[in-house]
Amino acid sequence: MNSWVVKINKYSYQYFLLALLVFFLLSGCSITSGVFKSKESISVYAEALFKRQNFLTQQLMMLSEEDMTLADEEIVFQAELQMHDACHLLNEYANRELEGKKMGVFFRRRVKNSFKACEEGVNNMESILMDLE
């Protein structure tokens, strides 16, 4: 009877290892698909941010200086500089992509890390332009 228990434990151990291996393989596949989904969402977010920033730049070009006070002009000028400084990596990425240039992993990471500051600059500029209207 003891030898039968030992054989079951031996086979149970092997089945346990096999089940554990299958679990890790399947969870690895789900992690990979999650990464691809996040890359997709990052590119959608980056494109939307780029479009917002370009739309604001167009709005700034159409602003009439006669409609603003000197203080308003200074506020808009400073906010525009801040937005362009914060979004320069995103703009550079878009230009490189249009030219068909390859971009390294480190450059892409720097661009991704600049999203927060760029969005803050865009939000700031949007609020300033809303206040002017």
Secondary structure, DSSP 8 states (H G I E B T S, - for coil): -HHHHHHHHHHHHHHHHHHHHHHHHHHHHHHHHHHHHHHHHHHHHHHHHHHHHHHHHHHHHH--GGGS-HHHHHHHHHHHHHHHHHHHHHHHHHHHHHHT----HHHHHHHHHTHHHHHHHHHHHHHHHHHH-
